[in-house]
Amino acid sequence: MSPVDKDVAKALLKIYNNLEYYYFLALRDEKLSEEEKKSLAKMMVSTVEGAIMAAKAAQDKAPYIQIVQQMFKSFIK
């Protein structure tokens, strides 16, 4: 989707990059390479975004909770 407003697009990109960085920091104690941590952080942000969409589609928070809980069980050991 093309952005309607370039300033909004830049702000959203900054938010996504910050979220990825925070997940990356949360993975600091995991025995993974830096590239694996960056990739996993990107996947975690995408998973949370998908969880939000699933909850909106269902009009229920349960899918969000289930997906995020599974994400932490699967991604962080």
ChimeraX attribute file (.defattr): number of C-alpha atoms within 10 A of each C-alpha:
attribute: neighborCount
match mode: 1-to-1
recipient: residues
	/A:1	3
	/A:2	6
	/A:3	9
	/A:4	8
	/A:5	8
	/A:6	10
	/A:7	10
	/A:8	11
	/A:9	13
	/A:10	12
	/A:11	11
	/A:12	12
	/A:13	12
	/A:14	12
	/A:15	12
	/A:16	15
	/A:17	14
	/A:18	12
	/A:19	16
	/A:20	22
	/A:21	17
	/A:22	13
	/A:23	18
	/A:24	21
	/A:25	13
	/A:26	13
	/A:27	19
	/A:28	12
	/A:29	7
	/A:30	13
	/A:31	10
	/A:32	12
	/A:33	10
	/A:34	13
	/A:35	10
	/A:36	14
	/A:37	21
	/A:38	18
	/A:39	13
	/A:40	19
	/A:41	23
	/A:42	18
	/A:43	16
	/A:44	20
	/A:45	18
	/A:46	14
	/A:47	16
	/A:48	16
	/A:49	14
	/A:50	16
	/A:51	21
	/A:52	19
	/A:53	14
	/A:54	17
	/A:55	18
	/A:56	13
	/A:57	11
	/A:58	12
	/A:59	10
	/A:60	12
	/A:61	14
	/A:62	12
	/A:63	19
	/A:64	21
	/A:65	15
	/A:66	12
	/A:67	18
	/A:68	18
	/A:69	11
	/A:70	12
	/A:71	16
	/A:72	11
	/A:73	10
	/A:74	9
	/A:75	12
	/A:76	11
	/A:77	7
